[in-house]
Amino acid sequence: MLTSLLGSYSKALALPEEQIVKTLQSVPVFAIADDQGGPLIVVEKEQKFTPVFISQQDAQNFFERLKKENPEVASKGKVQPFSLADVYKMQASQTEQNRLMIYFVPKESEVESAKKLLSERGQQYQGGVPLFVPKAGKEGSFLMIRPDNQDVIPLFFEKATALQMVEQYKKDNPAEAATVKIDVVPLETVIASLQQSNDEFFTKIILFPSQEMLNFIRANINQNAPNQPPANQPRPNNNTNNRPAPNR
């Protein structure tokens, strides 16, 4: 599984920071921002942390509960978009003496999809934000796409989008249809591996936003909010050069 592959690189040198930022930049996530524009910090049992939501709606629901349970704190905040790269840079800049825990909150429907997918193989969901990774062939090669004539390995925040890629590959390669599967790897593991490995594999991955993320990006494409992620994220298309192919 990809999780095993990621773990095997843990002793390697890290990728350049600009490569990590490039990989994470196009993904919008959502947090409750304070009146200074930074993520709202929660302190519990001497531990500082901030929740970062994959779903904008989940972030809004959390904020509505916060208004009821702690109106004084809520009055200083609002739901704010950040790019995943911003969250990474904030976390990377911390010191041991002043460490803030980032807690990623996955979308519950995708967690349930990951649980079902893994349970069908006798495996268990290990927590974290699930990313769905299409594979095919006897050796379980990663399926790739070729936008702009570049081979990239997509990791999807949404099972439904990964399934579209899988179905297209089955149609184009009926002889390998029985070997196609979707694996699950936590986003947190991917980010940690980007920080710990300089393997070329990690320069090829692309994080494909969920439909909700894409809707947010499209709705805000003409706005230039300071923390807004860029709108030039990858999208599936019908170009034959973008058809899925295995990474041999």
Residue pairs with C-beta under 8 A, 6 or more apart in sequence:
1 183
1 185
2 133
2 142
2 183
2 185
3 185
3 186
3 189
5 201
6 185
6 189
6 190
6 192
6 193
6 197
7 189
7 193
9 193
9 196
9 197
9 199
9 201
9 202
10 193
10 196
10 197
11 196
12 196
12 197
12 198
12 199
13 197
13 198
14 20
14 194
14 195
14 196
14 197
14 198
15 194
15 195
15 197
15 198
15 202
15 203
17 92
19 194
19 202
19 203
20 85
20 88
20 194
20 195
21 85
21 88
21 89
22 85
23 194
23 202
23 205
23 206
23 207
24 83
24 84
24 85
24 87
24 88
24 191
24 194
24 207
25 83
25 84
25 85
25 229
25 230
26 83
26 207
26 209
26 229
26 230
26 232
26 233
26 234
27 83
27 84
27 85
27 157
27 207
27 209
27 213
27 229
27 233
28 56
28 81
28 82
28 83
28 84
28 209
28 213
28 216
28 217
28 228
28 229
29 52
29 53
29 54
29 81
29 82
29 83
29 84
29 87
29 104
30 52
30 53
30 54
30 55
30 56
30 58
30 59
30 79
30 80
30 81
30 82
31 39
31 40
31 50
31 51
31 52
31 53
31 59
31 79
31 80
31 82
31 87
32 39
32 40
32 50
32 51
32 59
32 62
32 63
32 66
32 77
32 78
32 79
32 80
33 39
33 40
33 77
33 78
33 79
33 80
34 40
34 41
34 76
34 77
35 76
35 77
37 80
37 226
37 227
39 50
39 52
39 80
39 82
39 87
39 90
40 50
40 73
40 76
40 77
41 48
41 49
41 50
41 100
42 48
42 49
42 50
42 51
47 101
48 99
48 100
48 101
49 100
49 101
49 102
49 103
50 100
50 101
50 102
50 103
51 62
51 103
51 105
52 82
52 87
52 102
52 103
52 104
52 105
53 59
53 62
53 104
53 105
54 104
54 105
54 106
54 107
54 110
54 129
54 157
54 210
54 213
55 105
55 107
55 210
55 212
56 79
56 81
56 212
56 216
57 212
58 105
58 107
58 108
59 79
59 105
60 79
62 105
63 74
63 77
63 78
63 79
66 73
66 74
66 77
67 74
80 227
81 216
81 220
81 225
81 227
81 228
81 229
82 227
82 229
83 227
83 228
83 229
83 230
84 207
84 229
85 229
86 227
87 102
88 191
90 100
90 102
91 100
91 102
92 195
94 100
104 128
104 129
104 187
104 188
106 128
106 129
106 130
107 157
107 210
107 212
110 129
110 130
110 157
110 158
110 159
110 210
111 125
111 130
113 130
113 132
113 159
114 125
114 130
114 132
114 159
114 184
115 125
117 132
117 159
117 182
117 184
118 124
118 125
118 184
119 125
125 184
126 186
127 186
128 186
128 187
128 188
128 189
129 157
129 186
129 187
129 188
130 184
130 185
130 186
130 187
131 155
131 156
131 157
131 184
131 185
131 186
131 187
131 190
131 207
132 155
132 156
132 157
132 158
132 159
132 161
132 162
132 182
132 183
132 184
133 142
133 153
133 155
133 156
133 162
133 182
133 183
133 184
133 185
134 142
134 143
134 154
134 156
134 162
134 165
134 166
134 169
134 180
134 181
134 182
134 244
135 141
135 142
135 143
135 180
135 181
135 182
135 183
136 143
136 169
136 173
136 176
136 179
136 180
136 181
136 246
137 176
137 179
137 246
137 248
138 179
140 179
140 181
140 183
141 246
141 247
141 248
142 153
142 246
142 247
143 153
143 154
143 165
143 166
143 169
143 180
143 244
143 245
143 246
143 247
144 151
144 152
144 153
144 154
144 204
144 244
144 245
144 246
144 247
145 151
145 152
145 154
145 165
145 236
145 242
145 243
145 244
145 245
146 152
146 241
146 242
146 243
146 245
147 234
147 237
147 239
147 241
147 242
149 241
151 204
151 245
151 247
152 204
152 205
152 206
152 234
153 201
153 204
153 205
153 206
153 247
154 162
154 165
154 205
154 206
154 208
154 234
155 185
155 190
155 205
155 206
155 207
155 208
156 162
156 165
156 208
156 210
157 187
157 207
157 208
157 209
157 210
157 213
158 208
158 210
158 211
159 182
160 211
161 208
161 210
161 211
161 236
162 182
163 182
164 236
165 236
165 244
166 180
166 182
166 244
168 243
168 244
169 176
169 180
169 243
169 244
169 245
170 176
170 177
170 180
172 243
172 244
176 246
187 207
190 205
190 207
193 202
194 202
204 247
206 234
208 233
208 234
208 236
209 217
209 233
214 233
214 235
217 229
217 231
217 233
218 231
220 228
220 231
221 231
236 242
